[in-house]
Amino acid sequence: MALFGNAHSIDPGQAQQEYARLLGHGEQVHAAYLLIRDTILFTDRRLILVDKQGITGKKTEYHSIPYRSITHFAVETAGHFDLDAELKIWLSGSQAPIQKTFTKGVDIYEVQAILTQFVAR
């Protein structure tokens, strides 16, 4: 499940308000990234992938991934010629990873630290 385009960070408080209907009681957004029309939310309970579909983007699919379902993940830092960093997440029961691409402006080490914090619980 790879999405095309590049992600950049957005304010977690703004994401908390915008996606409040998706969140459980007391669930907090710790980090959020915008990927063209799609959004990636790292909450204290799960990873939420918001996938806008179609030409208008009115149809939306929400993927809720409990951190315990993540078997492993990898980050690839940006290089001199390849300015984008990548995040790959493998889920139990799935061979193909979920792949996300982040622009040079996103600290991929921060993304990895967030995942480590929640996956290693």
N, C-alpha and C positions, 0 to 999 in steps of 0.2 A: 504494500500500500504506500506508494511514494506520491508525494504531491509536488508539483512543479512550482518554482518561484522561490523567493527568499524570505525568511522570517526576520522580524525585528521585535524588540521587547516593547510591551505596553504596560501601563501602570496597573499593578495588581488590584488596587482599590477600584479603579474604573472597571476592570474585568469582573470584580466581585459584584458590583452593582448591575452591570449589563447582563450577567449570567446568573443572577440570584435565584431564578426559578429552577435552575439545574442543580443547585447546591443543597446538600442536606443541612439539617439544623446544626449550626455551629461550625460548619465546614468553611475553611478559609482558603482563599487563593493566595499562594505564596509567590508565584511568578506566572506571567502570561506573555505569549508571543503571537503576533499577527503574521499570517502567511498569505499574502494577497487578500483573499476573502475568508480564508479559514483561520481558526484560532486554536492555539494549544494552551491549555490551562494546567498548571501544576498546583493541586490543592494539597492540604494536609492528609487527605484520604485516598486520592486517586489522580490519575492523569485523564484529562478530558480533551478529546479531539473534536472540534466543531468543524464539520465539513459542509460548506455551502455548495449546493448543486444547481445545475442548470444555468441558463443564460442570465436569468434575473437574480439568482442566488436566494430566491424566496424559500425554496425547499432546502431543508437543513437536516443533516444526519449528525447525531451526537454519539460519539464512542466514549464509553466509560471504561477505563482500564484500571482495575485495582492494582496497586503497586506490587502486591504479592504474586500477580500473574506474570510479572516481568522476570524472565529467567536470567537474562544478561543484556547489557547494552554496550555500545561503543561510540566514541566520539572521534572525529577526524578533524584536526585543526586546519585552518586556512593556510595556504602556502603563498609563495611569491607570485605564481601565475594563476593558481586556483584560489580566488579570494573568498570562497565560501567554505564554511565549516559544516560538517554533517553529523547528525545524530541518528543512530540505528538502535532500535529496541526490539528484542525478541520476546515473544510471549509464549507461555507454555501451550503446547498443542499446535504451534504454528512454526513452520520451517523458515518462511520468508519474514524478514524484519520489517517493521514500520520504519520508514526513512523520512527524515526532515532535514531541510537545508536552511542554514542560517547565514545571514550576511556577515561581513567582516565586523560590523558594529556590535554584534552580539558576542558576549564573552562565553564561548562554548565551555570553558572550565566552570563557569557559574552554573550552566545548565547541567553539567555532569555532577556538580556538587549537590544540586537540588535532588537529582535522581538518587545519588548515593545516600543522601539523608533519609529518603523515604523507602527505597528498595531494601536497604541493609537493616531495616528494623527487625 
